[in-house]
């Protein structure tokens, strides 16, 4: 895995209970973040762009 880039000022720092620590990639569907679960495990969190999230098949 490549090193994540730093979060931008406009990036969220938390999604639910998951703390976001970096950006792994950005693509046509959304953004993939490196994060940390409540017990400290490293996780990947994918968010969908608004236009993609409006598509039922994407959800």
PDBQT receptor file of N, H, CA, C and O in Angstrom, charges set to zero:
ATOM      1  N   UNK A   1       0.859  -1.174   0.000  1.00  0.00    +0.000 N 
ATOM      2  CA  UNK A   1       0.000   0.000   0.000  1.00  0.00    +0.000 C 
ATOM      3  C   UNK A   1       0.902   1.233   0.000  1.00  0.00    +0.000 C 
ATOM      4  O   UNK A   1       1.895   1.295   0.726  1.00  0.00    +0.000 OA
ATOM      5  N   UNK A   2       0.540   2.205  -0.822  1.00  0.00    +0.000 N 
ATOM      6  H   UNK A   2      -0.266   2.155  -1.412  1.00  0.00    +0.000 HD
ATOM      7  CA  UNK A   2       1.307   3.451  -0.830  1.00  0.00    +0.000 C 
ATOM      8  C   UNK A   2       0.966   4.283   0.400  1.00  0.00    +0.000 C 
ATOM      9  O   UNK A   2      -0.065   4.083   1.042  1.00  0.00    +0.000 OA
ATOM     10  N   UNK A   3       1.846   5.207   0.709  1.00  0.00    +0.000 N 
ATOM     11  H   UNK A   3       2.684   5.369   0.188  1.00  0.00    +0.000 HD
ATOM     12  CA  UNK A   3       1.608   6.066   1.863  1.00  0.00    +0.000 C 
ATOM     13  C   UNK A   3       0.416   6.978   1.600  1.00  0.00    +0.000 C 
ATOM     14  O   UNK A   3       0.283   7.521   0.503  1.00  0.00    +0.000 OA
ATOM     15  N   UNK A   4      -0.445   7.150   2.589  1.00  0.00    +0.000 N 
ATOM     16  H   UNK A   4      -0.337   6.709   3.480  1.00  0.00    +0.000 HD
ATOM     17  CA  UNK A   4      -1.587   8.058   2.408  1.00  0.00    +0.000 C 
ATOM     18  C   UNK A   4      -1.111   9.503   2.372  1.00  0.00    +0.000 C 
ATOM     19  O   UNK A   4      -0.094   9.851   2.972  1.00  0.00    +0.000 OA
ATOM     20  N   UNK A   5      -1.859  10.338   1.660  1.00  0.00    +0.000 N 
ATOM     21  H   UNK A   5      -2.685  10.055   1.172  1.00  0.00    +0.000 HD
ATOM     22  CA  UNK A   5      -1.550  11.764   1.689  1.00  0.00    +0.000 C 
ATOM     23  C   UNK A   5      -2.275  12.375   2.883  1.00  0.00    +0.000 C 
ATOM     24  O   UNK A   5      -3.246  11.812   3.389  1.00  0.00    +0.000 OA
ATOM     25  N   UNK A   6      -1.803  13.502   3.314  1.00  0.00    +0.000 N 
ATOM     26  H   UNK A   6      -1.014  13.958   2.903  1.00  0.00    +0.000 HD
ATOM     27  CA  UNK A   6      -2.407  14.192   4.459  1.00  0.00    +0.000 C 
ATOM     28  C   UNK A   6      -3.823  14.638   4.126  1.00  0.00    +0.000 C 
ATOM     29  O   UNK A   6      -4.159  14.887   2.968  1.00  0.00    +0.000 OA
ATOM     30  N   UNK A   7      -4.633  14.732   5.151  1.00  0.00    +0.000 N 
ATOM     31  H   UNK A   7      -4.360  14.530   6.091  1.00  0.00    +0.000 HD
ATOM     32  CA  UNK A   7      -5.979  15.257   4.976  1.00  0.00    +0.000 C 
ATOM     33  C   UNK A   7      -5.910  16.744   4.643  1.00  0.00    +0.000 C 
ATOM     34  O   UNK A   7      -5.089  17.475   5.198  1.00  0.00    +0.000 OA
ATOM     35  N   UNK A   8      -6.769  17.182   3.739  1.00  0.00    +0.000 N 
ATOM     36  H   UNK A   8      -7.436  16.588   3.288  1.00  0.00    +0.000 HD
ATOM     37  CA  UNK A   8      -6.885  18.608   3.420  1.00  0.00    +0.000 C 
ATOM     38  C   UNK A   8      -7.743  19.283   4.482  1.00  0.00    +0.000 C 
ATOM     39  O   UNK A   8      -8.468  18.611   5.215  1.00  0.00    +0.000 OA
ATOM     40  N   UNK A   9      -7.665  20.594   4.566  1.00  0.00    +0.000 N 
ATOM     41  H   UNK A   9      -7.076  21.140   3.970  1.00  0.00    +0.000 HD
ATOM     42  CA  UNK A   9      -8.492  21.329   5.535  1.00  0.00    +0.000 C 
ATOM     43  C   UNK A   9      -9.974  21.039   5.338  1.00  0.00    +0.000 C 
ATOM     44  O   UNK A   9     -10.745  21.061   6.297  1.00  0.00    +0.000 OA
ATOM     45  N   UNK A  10     -10.378  20.767   4.096  1.00  0.00    +0.000 N 
ATOM     46  H   UNK A  10      -9.752  20.749   3.316  1.00  0.00    +0.000 HD
ATOM     47  CA  UNK A  10     -11.797  20.531   3.790  1.00  0.00    +0.000 C 
ATOM     48  C   UNK A  10     -12.238  19.093   4.073  1.00  0.00    +0.000 C 
ATOM     49  O   UNK A  10     -13.434  18.804   4.044  1.00  0.00    +0.000 OA
ATOM     50  N   UNK A  11     -11.287  18.182   4.347  1.00  0.00    +0.000 N 
ATOM     51  H   UNK A  11     -10.316  18.417   4.370  1.00  0.00    +0.000 HD
ATOM     52  CA  UNK A  11     -11.638  16.789   4.645  1.00  0.00    +0.000 C 
ATOM     53  C   UNK A  11     -12.181  16.659   6.062  1.00  0.00    +0.000 C 
ATOM     54  O   UNK A  11     -11.732  17.341   6.983  1.00  0.00    +0.000 OA
ATOM     55  N   UNK A  12     -13.151  15.773   6.213  1.00  0.00    +0.000 N 
ATOM     56  H   UNK A  12     -13.515  15.219   5.465  1.00  0.00    +0.000 HD
ATOM     57  CA  UNK A  12     -13.659  15.456   7.545  1.00  0.00    +0.000 C 
ATOM     58  C   UNK A  12     -12.554  14.781   8.351  1.00  0.00    +0.000 C 
ATOM     59  O   UNK A  12     -11.667  14.142   7.784  1.00  0.00    +0.000 OA
ATOM     60  N   UNK A  13     -12.609  14.919   9.636  1.00  0.00    +0.000 N 
ATOM     61  H   UNK A  13     -13.329  15.437  10.096  1.00  0.00    +0.000 HD
ATOM     62  CA  UNK A  13     -11.650  14.234  10.509  1.00  0.00    +0.000 C 
ATOM     63  C   UNK A  13     -12.267  12.984  11.131  1.00  0.00    +0.000 C 
ATOM     64  O   UNK A  13     -11.555  12.094  11.595  1.00  0.00    +0.000 OA
ATOM     65  N   UNK A  14     -13.584  12.928  11.135  1.00  0.00    +0.000 N 
ATOM     66  H   UNK A  14     -14.162  13.651  10.758  1.00  0.00    +0.000 HD
ATOM     67  CA  UNK A  14     -14.320  11.801  11.714  1.00  0.00    +0.000 C 
ATOM     68  C   UNK A  14     -15.495  11.447  10.803  1.00  0.00    +0.000 C 
ATOM     69  O   UNK A  14     -16.146  12.325  10.238  1.00  0.00    +0.000 OA
ATOM     70  N   UNK A  15     -15.752  10.150  10.673  1.00  0.00    +0.000 N 
ATOM     71  H   UNK A  15     -15.224   9.436  11.132  1.00  0.00    +0.000 HD
ATOM     72  CA  UNK A  15     -16.989   9.655  10.064  1.00  0.00    +0.000 C 
ATOM     73  C   UNK A  15     -17.518   8.638  11.057  1.00  0.00    +0.000 C 
ATOM     74  O   UNK A  15     -16.943   7.564  11.233  1.00  0.00    +0.000 OA
ATOM     75  N   UNK A  16     -18.617   8.989  11.699  1.00  0.00    +0.000 N 
ATOM     76  H   UNK A  16     -19.083   9.862  11.556  1.00  0.00    +0.000 HD
ATOM     77  CA  UNK A  16     -19.128   8.141  12.769  1.00  0.00    +0.000 C 
ATOM     78  C   UNK A  16     -18.080   8.012  13.855  1.00  0.00    +0.000 C 
ATOM     79  O   UNK A  16     -17.546   9.012  14.337  1.00  0.00    +0.000 OA
ATOM     80  N   UNK A  17     -17.785   6.775  14.241  1.00  0.00    +0.000 N 
ATOM     81  H   UNK A  17     -18.219   5.963  13.849  1.00  0.00    +0.000 HD
ATOM     82  CA  UNK A  17     -16.788   6.512  15.287  1.00  0.00    +0.000 C 
ATOM     83  C   UNK A  17     -15.377   6.347  14.733  1.00  0.00    +0.000 C 
ATOM     84  O   UNK A  17     -14.445   6.059  15.484  1.00  0.00    +0.000 OA
ATOM     85  N   UNK A  18     -15.217   6.527  13.429  1.00  0.00    +0.000 N 
ATOM     86  H   UNK A  18     -15.975   6.761  12.819  1.00  0.00    +0.000 HD
ATOM     87  CA  UNK A  18     -13.925   6.303  12.784  1.00  0.00    +0.000 C 
ATOM     88  C   UNK A  18     -13.170   7.602  12.592  1.00  0.00    +0.000 C 
ATOM     89  O   UNK A  18     -13.688   8.548  12.000  1.00  0.00    +0.000 OA
ATOM     90  N   UNK A  19     -11.938   7.648  13.096  1.00  0.00    +0.000 N 
ATOM     91  H   UNK A  19     -11.516   6.879  13.577  1.00  0.00    +0.000 HD
ATOM     92  CA  UNK A  19     -11.083   8.822  12.939  1.00  0.00    +0.000 C 
ATOM     93  C   UNK A  19     -10.307   8.674  11.650  1.00  0.00    +0.000 C 
ATOM     94  O   UNK A  19      -9.622   7.671  11.447  1.00  0.00    +0.000 OA
ATOM     95  N   UNK A  20     -10.406   9.664  10.774  1.00  0.00    +0.000 N 
ATOM     96  H   UNK A  20     -10.962  10.478  10.939  1.00  0.00    +0.000 HD
ATOM     97  CA  UNK A  20      -9.707   9.625   9.496  1.00  0.00    +0.000 C 
ATOM     98  C   UNK A  20      -8.301  10.173   9.680  1.00  0.00    +0.000 C 
ATOM     99  O   UNK A  20      -8.102  11.202  10.325  1.00  0.00    +0.000 OA
ATOM    100  N   UNK A  21      -7.312   9.462   9.094  1.00  0.00    +0.000 N 
ATOM    101  H   UNK A  21      -7.473   8.626   8.570  1.00  0.00    +0.000 HD
ATOM    102  CA  UNK A  21      -5.923   9.855   9.294  1.00  0.00    +0.000 C 
ATOM    103  C   UNK A  21      -5.204  10.203   7.995  1.00  0.00    +0.000 C 
ATOM    104  O   UNK A  21      -4.121  10.787   8.039  1.00  0.00    +0.000 OA
ATOM    105  N   UNK A  22      -5.770   9.864   6.849  1.00  0.00    +0.000 N 
ATOM    106  H   UNK A  22      -6.650   9.389   6.814  1.00  0.00    +0.000 HD
ATOM    107  CA  UNK A  22      -5.137  10.169   5.573  1.00  0.00    +0.000 C 
ATOM    108  C   UNK A  22      -6.028   9.786   4.413  1.00  0.00    +0.000 C 
ATOM    109  O   UNK A  22      -7.068   9.155   4.600  1.00  0.00    +0.000 OA
ATOM    110  N   UNK A  23      -5.619  10.169   3.214  1.00  0.00    +0.000 N 
ATOM    111  H   UNK A  23      -4.774  10.682   3.063  1.00  0.00    +0.000 HD
ATOM    112  CA  UNK A  23      -6.357   9.850   1.992  1.00  0.00    +0.000 C 
ATOM    113  C   UNK A  23      -5.538   8.845   1.194  1.00  0.00    +0.000 C 
ATOM    114  O   UNK A  23      -4.376   9.092   0.871  1.00  0.00    +0.000 OA
ATOM    115  N   UNK A  24      -6.157   7.708   0.881  1.00  0.00    +0.000 N 
ATOM    116  H   UNK A  24      -7.100   7.508   1.144  1.00  0.00    +0.000 HD
ATOM    117  CA  UNK A  24      -5.492   6.677   0.096  1.00  0.00    +0.000 C 
ATOM    118  C   UNK A  24      -5.718   6.864  -1.401  1.00  0.00    +0.000 C 
ATOM    119  O   UNK A  24      -4.861   6.510  -2.210  1.00  0.00    +0.000 OA
ATOM    120  N   UNK A  25      -6.875   7.422  -1.769  1.00  0.00    +0.000 N 
ATOM    121  H   UNK A  25      -7.571   7.710  -1.112  1.00  0.00    +0.000 HD
ATOM    122  CA  UNK A  25      -7.155   7.613  -3.184  1.00  0.00    +0.000 C 
ATOM    123  C   UNK A  25      -8.461   8.328  -3.422  1.00  0.00    +0.000 C 
ATOM    124  O   UNK A  25      -9.345   8.380  -2.567  1.00  0.00    +0.000 OA
ATOM    125  N   UNK A  26      -8.552   8.884  -4.629  1.00  0.00    +0.000 N 
ATOM    126  H   UNK A  26      -7.834   8.842  -5.324  1.00  0.00    +0.000 HD
ATOM    127  CA  UNK A  26      -9.766   9.571  -5.069  1.00  0.00    +0.000 C 
ATOM    128  C   UNK A  26     -10.078   9.035  -6.453  1.00  0.00    +0.000 C 
ATOM    129  O   UNK A  26      -9.196   8.942  -7.306  1.00  0.00    +0.000 OA
ATOM    130  N   UNK A  27     -11.340   8.681  -6.672  1.00  0.00    +0.000 N 
ATOM    131  H   UNK A  27     -12.057   8.756  -5.979  1.00  0.00    +0.000 HD
ATOM    132  CA  UNK A  27     -11.723   8.135  -7.965  1.00  0.00    +0.000 C 
ATOM    133  C   UNK A  27     -13.091   8.607  -8.395  1.00  0.00    +0.000 C 
ATOM    134  O   UNK A  27     -13.659   9.532  -7.815  1.00  0.00    +0.000 OA
ATOM    135  N   UNK A  28     -13.607   7.967  -9.406  1.00  0.00    +0.000 N 
ATOM    136  H   UNK A  28     -13.146   7.215  -9.877  1.00  0.00    +0.000 HD
ATOM    137  CA  UNK A  28     -14.886   8.336  -9.977  1.00  0.00    +0.000 C 
ATOM    138  C   UNK A  28     -16.061   8.142  -9.037  1.00  0.00    +0.000 C 
ATOM    139  O   UNK A  28     -17.054   8.863  -9.135  1.00  0.00    +0.000 OA
ATOM    140  N   UNK A  29     -15.965   7.179  -8.125  1.00  0.00    +0.000 N 
ATOM    141  H   UNK A  29     -15.158   6.594  -8.046  1.00  0.00    +0.000 HD
ATOM    142  CA  UNK A  29     -17.065   6.921  -7.200  1.00  0.00    +0.000 C 
ATOM    143  C   UNK A  29     -16.955   7.686  -5.897  1.00  0.00    +0.000 C 
ATOM    144  O   UNK A  29     -17.976   8.018  -5.295  1.00  0.00    +0.000 OA
ATOM    145  N   UNK A  30     -15.755   7.971  -5.450  1.00  0.00    +0.000 N 
ATOM    146  H   UNK A  30     -14.926   7.701  -5.939  1.00  0.00    +0.000 HD
ATOM    147  CA  UNK A  30     -15.630   8.641  -4.160  1.00  0.00    +0.000 C 
ATOM    148  C   UNK A  30     -14.194   8.770  -3.699  1.00  0.00    +0.000 C 
ATOM    149  O   UNK A  30     -13.261   8.788  -4.503  1.00  0.00    +0.000 OA
ATOM    150  N   UNK A  31     -14.033   8.859  -2.379  1.00  0.00    +0.000 N 
ATOM    151  H   UNK A  31     -14.790   8.845  -1.726  1.00  0.00    +0.000 HD
ATOM    152  CA  UNK A  31     -12.736   9.042  -1.744  1.00  0.00    +0.000 C 
ATOM    153  C   UNK A  31     -12.503   7.885  -0.778  1.00  0.00    +0.000 C 
ATOM    154  O   UNK A  31     -13.414   7.477  -0.056  1.00  0.00    +0.000 OA
ATOM    155  N   UNK A  32     -11.282   7.360  -0.769  1.00  0.00    +0.000 N 
ATOM    156  H   UNK A  32     -10.543   7.691  -1.355  1.00  0.00    +0.000 HD
ATOM    157  CA  UNK A  32     -10.920   6.271   0.134  1.00  0.00    +0.000 C 
ATOM    158  C   UNK A  32      -9.938   6.823   1.163  1.00  0.00    +0.000 C 
ATOM    159  O   UNK A  32      -8.881   7.350   0.816  1.00  0.00    +0.000 OA
ATOM    160  N   UNK A  33     -10.309   6.691   2.433  1.00  0.00    +0.000 N 
ATOM    161  H   UNK A  33     -11.168   6.262   2.715  1.00  0.00    +0.000 HD
ATOM    162  CA  UNK A  33      -9.509   7.214   3.533  1.00  0.00    +0.000 C 
ATOM    163  C   UNK A  33      -8.871   6.080   4.325  1.00  0.00    +0.000 C 
ATOM    164  O   UNK A  33      -9.414   4.978   4.396  1.00  0.00    +0.000 OA
ATOM    165  N   UNK A  34      -7.733   6.357   4.908  1.00  0.00    +0.000 N 
ATOM    166  H   UNK A  34      -7.292   7.253   4.850  1.00  0.00    +0.000 HD
ATOM    167  CA  UNK A  34      -7.168   5.498   5.942  1.00  0.00    +0.000 C 
ATOM    168  C   UNK A  34      -7.713   6.025   7.253  1.00  0.00    +0.000 C 
ATOM    169  O   UNK A  34      -7.744   7.234   7.479  1.00  0.00    +0.000 OA
ATOM    170  N   UNK A  35      -8.140   5.120   8.113  1.00  0.00    +0.000 N 
ATOM    171  H   UNK A  35      -8.114   4.138   7.929  1.00  0.00    +0.000 HD
ATOM    172  CA  UNK A  35      -8.721   5.570   9.371  1.00  0.00    +0.000 C 
ATOM    173  C   UNK A  35      -8.379   4.658  10.523  1.00  0.00    +0.000 C 
ATOM    174  O   UNK A  35      -7.612   3.704  10.391  1.00  0.00    +0.000 OA
ATOM    175  N   UNK A  36      -8.965   4.975  11.645  1.00  0.00    +0.000 N 
ATOM    176  H   UNK A  36      -9.588   5.749  11.752  1.00  0.00    +0.000 HD
ATOM    177  CA  UNK A  36      -8.745   4.215  12.868  1.00  0.00    +0.000 C 
ATOM    178  C   UNK A  36     -10.099   3.936  13.512  1.00  0.00    +0.000 C 
ATOM    179  O   UNK A  36     -10.896   4.848  13.730  1.00  0.00    +0.000 OA
ATOM    180  N   UNK A  37     -10.347   2.661  13.813  1.00  0.00    +0.000 N 
ATOM    181  H   UNK A  37      -9.700   1.920  13.636  1.00  0.00    +0.000 HD
ATOM    182  CA  UNK A  37     -11.578   2.249  14.479  1.00  0.00    +0.000 C 
ATOM    183  C   UNK A  37     -11.503   2.613  15.961  1.00  0.00    +0.000 C 
ATOM    184  O   UNK A  37     -10.429   2.945  16.465  1.00  0.00    +0.000 OA
ATOM    185  N   UNK A  38     -12.631   2.552  16.657  1.00  0.00    +0.000 N 
ATOM    186  H   UNK A  38     -13.503   2.282  16.248  1.00  0.00    +0.000 HD
ATOM    187  CA  UNK A  38     -12.645   2.932  18.075  1.00  0.00    +0.000 C 
ATOM    188  C   UNK A  38     -11.635   2.192  18.956  1.00  0.00    +0.000 C 
ATOM    189  O   UNK A  38     -11.148   2.754  19.938  1.00  0.00    +0.000 OA
ATOM    190  N   UNK A  39     -11.314   0.936  18.618  1.00  0.00    +0.000 N 
ATOM    191  H   UNK A  39     -11.709   0.480  17.820  1.00  0.00    +0.000 HD
ATOM    192  CA  UNK A  39     -10.355   0.186  19.440  1.00  0.00    +0.000 C 
ATOM    193  C   UNK A  39      -8.930   0.284  18.911  1.00  0.00    +0.000 C 
ATOM    194  O   UNK A  39      -8.036  -0.416  19.387  1.00  0.00    +0.000 OA
ATOM    195  N   UNK A  40      -8.715   1.167  17.909  1.00  0.00    +0.000 N 
ATOM    196  H   UNK A  40      -9.441   1.736  17.522  1.00  0.00    +0.000 HD
ATOM    197  CA  UNK A  40      -7.373   1.418  17.420  1.00  0.00    +0.000 C 
ATOM    198  C   UNK A  40      -6.960   0.667  16.169  1.00  0.00    +0.000 C 
ATOM    199  O   UNK A  40      -5.857   0.885  15.667  1.00  0.00    +0.000 OA
ATOM    200  N   UNK A  41      -7.810  -0.216  15.645  1.00  0.00    +0.000 N 
ATOM    201  H   UNK A  41      -8.706  -0.394  16.053  1.00  0.00    +0.000 HD
ATOM    202  CA  UNK A  41      -7.460  -0.944  14.429  1.00  0.00    +0.000 C 
ATOM    203  C   UNK A  41      -7.418   0.005  13.232  1.00  0.00    +0.000 C 
ATOM    204  O   UNK A  41      -8.214   0.939  13.137  1.00  0.00    +0.000 OA
ATOM    205  N   UNK A  42      -6.473  -0.252  12.316  1.00  0.00    +0.000 N 
ATOM    206  H   UNK A  42      -5.827  -1.011  12.394  1.00  0.00    +0.000 HD
ATOM    207  CA  UNK A  42      -6.435   0.513  11.071  1.00  0.00    +0.000 C 
ATOM    208  C   UNK A  42      -7.546   0.012  10.162  1.00  0.00    +0.000 C 
ATOM    209  O   UNK A  42      -7.750  -1.196  10.037  1.00  0.00    +0.000 OA
ATOM    210  N   UNK A  43      -8.261   0.922   9.530  1.00  0.00    +0.000 N 
ATOM    211  H   UNK A  43      -8.095   1.903   9.631  1.00  0.00    +0.000 HD
ATOM    212  CA  UNK A  43      -9.361   0.573   8.643  1.00  0.00    +0.000 C 
ATOM    213  C   UNK A  43      -9.298   1.445   7.393  1.00  0.00    +0.000 C 
ATOM    214  O   UNK A  43      -8.623   2.474   7.362  1.00  0.00    +0.000 OA
ATOM    215  N   UNK A  44     -10.015   1.008   6.375  1.00  0.00    +0.000 N 
ATOM    216  H   UNK A  44     -10.563   0.172   6.401  1.00  0.00    +0.000 HD
ATOM    217  CA  UNK A  44     -10.215   1.789   5.164  1.00  0.00    +0.000 C 
ATOM    218  C   UNK A  44     -11.669   2.220   5.149  1.00  0.00    +0.000 C 
ATOM    219  O   UNK A  44     -12.569   1.407   5.359  1.00  0.00    +0.000 OA
ATOM    220  N   UNK A  45     -11.898   3.510   4.900  1.00  0.00    +0.000 N 
ATOM    221  H   UNK A  45     -11.167   4.171   4.730  1.00  0.00    +0.000 HD
ATOM    222  CA  UNK A  45     -13.258   4.064   4.873  1.00  0.00    +0.000 C 
ATOM    223  C   UNK A  45     -13.474   4.675   3.504  1.00  0.00    +0.000 C 
ATOM    224  O   UNK A  45     -12.739   5.577   3.103  1.00  0.00    +0.000 OA
ATOM    225  N   UNK A  46     -14.485   4.189   2.774  1.00  0.00    +0.000 N 
ATOM    226  H   UNK A  46     -15.082   3.457   3.099  1.00  0.00    +0.000 HD
ATOM    227  CA  UNK A  46     -14.781   4.734   1.448  1.00  0.00    +0.000 C 
ATOM    228  C   UNK A  46     -16.055   5.561   1.535  1.00  0.00    +0.000 C 
ATOM    229  O   UNK A  46     -17.076   5.108   2.052  1.00  0.00    +0.000 OA
ATOM    230  N   UNK A  47     -15.974   6.775   1.020  1.00  0.00    +0.000 N 
ATOM    231  H   UNK A  47     -15.145   7.143   0.600  1.00  0.00    +0.000 HD
ATOM    232  CA  UNK A  47     -17.151   7.628   0.941  1.00  0.00    +0.000 C 
ATOM    233  C   UNK A  47     -17.500   7.809  -0.532  1.00  0.00    +0.000 C 
ATOM    234  O   UNK A  47     -16.612   7.836  -1.384  1.00  0.00    +0.000 OA
ATOM    235  N   UNK A  48     -18.775   7.930  -0.829  1.00  0.00    +0.000 N 
ATOM    236  H   UNK A  48     -19.497   7.908  -0.136  1.00  0.00    +0.000 HD
ATOM    237  CA  UNK A  48     -19.229   8.124  -2.196  1.00  0.00    +0.000 C 
ATOM    238  C   UNK A  48     -19.448   9.602  -2.478  1.00  0.00    +0.000 C 
ATOM    239  O   UNK A  48     -19.908  10.349  -1.615  1.00  0.00    +0.000 OA
ATOM    240  N   UNK A  49     -19.109  10.024  -3.714  1.00  0.00    +0.000 N 
ATOM    241  H   UNK A  49     -18.736   9.417  -4.416  1.00  0.00    +0.000 HD
ATOM    242  CA  UNK A  49     -19.459  11.374  -4.138  1.00  0.00    +0.000 C 
ATOM    243  C   UNK A  49     -20.986  11.496  -4.112  1.00  0.00    +0.000 C 
ATOM    244  O   UNK A  49     -21.690  10.498  -4.272  1.00  0.00    +0.000 OA
ATOM    245  N   UNK A  50     -21.494  12.700  -3.912  1.00  0.00    +0.000 N 
ATOM    246  H   UNK A  50     -20.922  13.510  -3.782  1.00  0.00    +0.000 HD
ATOM    247  CA  UNK A  50     -22.945  12.922  -3.823  1.00  0.00    +0.000 C 
ATOM    248  C   UNK A  50     -23.659  12.402  -5.061  1.00  0.00    +0.000 C 
ATOM    249  O   UNK A  50     -24.731  11.807  -4.952  1.00  0.00    +0.000 OA
ATOM    250  N   UNK A  51     -23.079  12.619  -6.231  1.00  0.00    +0.000 N 
ATOM    251  H   UNK A  51     -22.208  13.102  -6.318  1.00  0.00    +0.000 HD
ATOM    252  CA  UNK A  51     -23.749  12.160  -7.463  1.00  0.00    +0.000 C 
ATOM    253  C   UNK A  51     -23.827  10.637  -7.517  1.00  0.00    +0.000 C 
ATOM    254  O   UNK A  51     -24.787  10.090  -8.059  1.00  0.00    +0.000 OA
ATOM    255  N   UNK A  52     -22.832   9.945  -6.964  1.00  0.00    +0.000 N 
ATOM    256  H   UNK A  52     -22.052  10.389  -6.523  1.00  0.00    +0.000 HD
ATOM    257  CA  UNK A  52     -22.831   8.494  -6.932  1.00  0.00    +0.000 C 
ATOM    258  C   UNK A  52     -23.784   7.981  -5.866  1.00  0.00    +0.000 C 
ATOM    259  O   UNK A  52     -24.482   6.991  -6.087  1.00  0.00    +0.000 OA
ATOM    260  N   UNK A  53     -23.824   8.628  -4.733  1.00  0.00    +0.000 N 
ATOM    261  H   UNK A  53     -23.257   9.433  -4.554  1.00  0.00    +0.000 HD
ATOM    262  CA  UNK A  53     -24.680   8.183  -3.623  1.00  0.00    +0.000 C 
ATOM    263  C   UNK A  53     -26.156   8.283  -3.976  1.00  0.00    +0.000 C 
ATOM    264  O   UNK A  53     -26.984   7.628  -3.343  1.00  0.00    +0.000 OA
ATOM    265  N   UNK A  54     -26.495   9.077  -4.957  1.00  0.00    +0.000 N 
ATOM    266  H   UNK A  54     -25.822   9.609  -5.471  1.00  0.00    +0.000 HD
ATOM    267  CA  UNK A  54     -27.892   9.204  -5.375  1.00  0.00    +0.000 C 
ATOM    268  C   UNK A  54     -28.339   8.030  -6.244  1.00  0.00    +0.000 C 
ATOM    269  O   UNK A  54     -29.530   7.890  -6.521  1.00  0.00    +0.000 OA
ATOM    270  N   UNK A  55     -27.410   7.190  -6.676  1.00  0.00    +0.000 N 
ATOM    271  H   UNK A  55     -26.442   7.303  -6.451  1.00  0.00    +0.000 HD
ATOM    272  CA  UNK A  55     -27.724   6.048  -7.509  1.00  0.00    +0.000 C 
ATOM    273  C   UNK A  55     -27.992   4.823  -6.639  1.00  0.00    +0.000 C 
ATOM    274  O   UNK A  55     -27.086   4.357  -5.947  1.00  0.00    +0.000 OA
ATOM    275  N   UNK A  56     -29.218   4.290  -6.658  1.00  0.00    +0.000 N 
ATOM    276  H   UNK A  56     -29.953   4.668  -7.220  1.00  0.00    +0.000 HD
ATOM    277  CA  UNK A  56     -29.552   3.145  -5.789  1.00  0.00    +0.000 C 
ATOM    278  C   UNK A  56     -28.600   1.955  -5.949  1.00  0.00    +0.000 C 
ATOM    279  O   UNK A  56     -28.266   1.301  -4.961  1.00  0.00    +0.000 OA
ATOM    280  N   UNK A  57     -28.161   1.667  -7.168  1.00  0.00    +0.000 N 
ATOM    281  H   UNK A  57     -28.432   2.198  -7.971  1.00  0.00    +0.000 HD
ATOM    282  CA  UNK A  57     -27.286   0.523  -7.373  1.00  0.00    +0.000 C 
ATOM    283  C   UNK A  57     -25.897   0.733  -6.766  1.00  0.00    +0.000 C 
ATOM    284  O   UNK A  57     -25.203  -0.238  -6.466  1.00  0.00    +0.000 OA
ATOM    285  N   UNK A  58     -25.492   1.969  -6.586  1.00  0.00    +0.000 N 
ATOM    286  H   UNK A  58     -26.056   2.758  -6.830  1.00  0.00    +0.000 HD
ATOM    287  CA  UNK A  58     -24.194   2.242  -5.966  1.00  0.00    +0.000 C 
ATOM    288  C   UNK A  58     -24.236   1.962  -4.466  1.00  0.00    +0.000 C 
ATOM    289  O   UNK A  58     -23.239   1.553  -3.871  1.00  0.00    +0.000 OA
ATOM    290  N   UNK A  59     -25.392   2.186  -3.869  1.00  0.00    +0.000 N 
ATOM    291  H   UNK A  59     -26.202   2.519  -4.352  1.00  0.00    +0.000 HD
ATOM    292  CA  UNK A  59     -25.504   1.936  -2.427  1.00  0.00    +0.000 C 
ATOM    293  C   UNK A  59     -25.582   0.451  -2.139  1.00  0.00    +0.000 C 
ATOM    294  O   UNK A  59     -25.680   0.052  -0.979  1.00  0.00    +0.000 OA
TER     295      UNK A  59
